[in-house]
Amino acid sequence: MKTGILNILKGTFLISGDAPKNWMFIIFTSFLATVMIGSSHSADKKVHQIAALNEEVKELRSEFVDVRSDMQQLKLESTVMQIVEENGLYPSEVPPKKIKVKSQTNGDSQIYLKPQIKK
């Protein structure tokens, strides 16, 4: 047993009669170690990308909520009326009247709304 450990430490297994088999094993283990190291680096890189994308998703989601609340505020009738009044447009004080028109082909009636224009 003592001689086996000494042979390993001296490296005699690399120059003995069955050295090509030992060299092939060393090359194979070195290749596997290289592949394993590369794979772990690739996995770490992907973990960092996922973390960065999750942060971006959180930012975009909060921006979406802010924009949606602003849009809901802008869609209100009172907000639209204020914006339109700044341009000189005011709501009609007279409601629209219904006009019924009968079709000549099948007798169905259609309703059209015609607003009254106050001068």
Long-range contacts (C-beta under 8 A, 24 or more apart in sequence): 92-116, 92-117, 92-118, 93-118, 94-118
